[in-house]
Amino acid sequence: GDSVTQMEGPVTLSEEAFLTINCTYTATGYPSLFWYVQYPGEGLQLLLKATKADDKGSNKGFEATYRKETTSFHLEKGSVQVSDSAVYFCASMGQNDYKLSFGAGTTVTVRA
Amino acid sequence: NAGVMQNPRHLVRRRGQEARLRCSPVKGHSHVYWYRQLPEEGLKFMVYLQKENIIDESGMPKERFSAEFPKEGPSILRIQQVVRGDSAAYFCASSPLEHRGQNEKLFFGSGTQLSVL
């Protein structure tokens, strides 16, 4: 079945540092790929998505590019803020499916 | 608008007791999905319900687990005779329609952390 593997945490950074969280997937066909974020005390929120190869999803300064050749969807942000402290989940979903497959989540802490 | 509300946030049970987890979807949403996150693992799909119907329970353990989404009231995930291996975070999500292939209108709750002593 489909699965997602993401970089283990926790990750601790200083403000304005560069963040990257690796994510790779295995799937039959061409899934849609997502990054979700969970801020403390809140539900998971969709951060960005990409639905086909070479698509780039972006939101709030975060970016991720759907790389079919490496089956990857790495999350990046050039300059993190304290408010980016959260748990980040990579996820995939089949084109005609409603079930999401999630990675284990990466806890990111940004220090001032 | 209130988002997906799950309660309790934390639930502690002793082995053999029953656990009842509640999920109130976004107002107007009639589709509910439950996911479970075991320690060190990603969220795994458990069950998909529409009002009064179970659509897909392929991810739910065959014994001790049940789910409902009645015409009135929240969706309930019920675990009978809990064991230590049931300790996990249980997340609920809702959508207004079946969200095949896209999920902009899929909203998650903040989860219930179940601890079995």
Interface residues (C-beta under 8 A of the other chain):
Chain A: V4 Q6 S32 F34 Y36 Q38 G41 E42 G43 L44 Q45 L46 K49 T51 F89 A91 M93 G94 Q95 N96 D97 Y98 K99 L100 S101 F102 G103 A104 G105
Chain B: G3 V4 Y33 Y35 Q37 E40 E41 G42 L43 K44 F45 Y48 D56 G59 F91 A93 E98 H99 R100 G101 Q102 N103 E104 L106 F107 F108 G109 S110 G111
